[in-house]
Amino acid sequence: MKKVLIVLATVCLIAACSSTSPEEVAKKFVENVAQQKFDEAKKLATPGTCELLDMARGLGDVFGGKKVEPDFDYKFKLVNKVKEDDKYIITYLNEKEEEQKLTVIKMEGEWKVDASKDQ
C-alpha cells in the first residue's frame, strides 16, 4: 500500500510540474523569438503562427538593411493576463518597454501562441 501511495504521489507531482500555464508559454515563446530560436518557438505555436515564424526566418537576418542580432539578454515582463472565453490575452513588455499582446489558446490539450498578421 505504501508503494502505491508513493507511485501515486510521484505521478501527481510529475503531472503538476509538466502543466504549463498560458503566461509560461507566452514567456518561452517571446524569449525564443528574441533569441532567434525559431524551432523552439514553433513548438509553442499554432500552425498559423508557425507559418509567420517561417516567413520571419525567410526574411533572413536583414531588416531595413541592418543585421538583426539575437537578443540573449531579453527577459519577458508580464503586464497582464486576461481570460476571454477559451483563450488568454497576454500583455507583456517588449525590449523597448512597449506593451505587446499575444493570444494563447488551448490546442490538443496544450497552450499555444496564436499570432496573426493583424497583431
C-alpha positions in Angstrom: 0.0 0.0 0.0 2.8 2.4 0.9 4.4 1.8 -2.6 1.1 2.5 -4.3 0.9 5.9 -2.4 4.5 6.8 -3.4 3.8 6.0 -7.0 0.6 7.9 -7.0 2.2 10.9 -5.3 5.1 10.8 -7.9 2.6 10.7 -10.8 0.7 13.7 -9.4 3.9 15.6 -8.9 5.1 15.0 -12.4 1.7 16.0 -13.8 1.6 19.2 -11.8 5.1 20.1 -12.9 4.5 19.4 -16.5 1.4 21.6 -16.8 2.3 24.8 -18.4 0.3 28.0 -17.9 -0.6 30.4 -20.7 1.8 33.0 -19.4 4.6 30.5 -19.2 4.0 29.5 -22.9 4.0 33.2 -23.9 7.2 33.8 -21.9 9.0 30.9 -23.5 7.7 31.8 -27.0 8.7 35.5 -26.8 12.1 34.8 -25.3 12.8 32.1 -28.0 11.8 34.6 -30.8 14.0 37.3 -29.3 16.9 34.8 -29.3 16.0 33.7 -32.8 15.4 30.2 -31.7 12.5 29.8 -34.1 12.4 26.0 -34.0 11.9 26.2 -30.2 9.3 28.9 -30.6 7.4 26.9 -33.1 6.9 24.1 -30.6 4.8 26.6 -28.6 2.8 27.9 -31.5 -0.3 27.1 -33.6 0.2 26.1 -37.3 -0.7 29.6 -38.4 1.9 31.2 -36.1 4.5 28.7 -37.3 3.9 30.0 -40.8 4.6 33.5 -39.6 7.8 32.4 -37.9 8.9 30.7 -41.2 8.2 34.0 -43.0 10.3 35.9 -40.4 13.1 33.3 -40.8 12.8 33.6 -44.6 13.5 37.3 -44.4 16.9 36.3 -43.2 18.9 38.3 -40.7 18.4 41.6 -42.5 15.7 44.1 -41.6 15.8 47.5 -43.1 19.4 46.9 -44.3 20.6 46.2 -40.8 21.6 42.9 -39.4 19.2 41.8 -36.6 21.1 40.2 -33.8 19.6 37.7 -31.4 18.8 39.4 -28.0 20.0 36.9 -25.4 19.5 39.4 -22.6 15.8 40.0 -23.2 13.7 39.0 -20.2 9.9 38.6 -20.5 7.9 41.0 -18.3 4.3 40.1 -17.8 2.0 43.1 -17.6 -1.4 41.4 -17.6 -3.3 38.2 -18.3 -7.0 38.3 -19.3 -9.2 35.3 -20.0 -11.6 35.7 -22.9 -13.8 32.7 -23.5 -11.4 29.9 -24.2 -8.3 32.0 -24.7 -5.9 34.3 -22.8 -4.7 37.6 -23.9 -1.2 38.1 -22.5 0.2 41.6 -22.3 4.0 41.9 -21.9 6.7 44.5 -22.4 9.0 44.1 -25.4 12.7 45.0 -25.4 11.8 48.7 -25.8 9.5 48.5 -22.8 6.4 48.9 -25.0 3.3 46.9 -24.4 2.7 44.0 -26.8 -0.1 41.4 -26.7 -0.2 37.7 -27.6 -3.2 35.4 -27.8 -2.7 32.0 -26.2 -5.2 29.2 -26.9 -5.7 25.6 -25.8 -5.0 23.3 -28.7 -5.0 19.5 -28.4 -4.6 19.9 -24.6 -1.7 22.3 -24.7 -1.5 26.1 -24.6 -0.2 27.5 -27.9 0.6 31.1 -29.1 -1.9 32.1 -31.8 -0.4 35.1 -33.5 -2.0 36.6 -36.6 -0.8 39.1 -39.2 -3.1 41.6 -37.6 -1.4 41.6 -34.2 
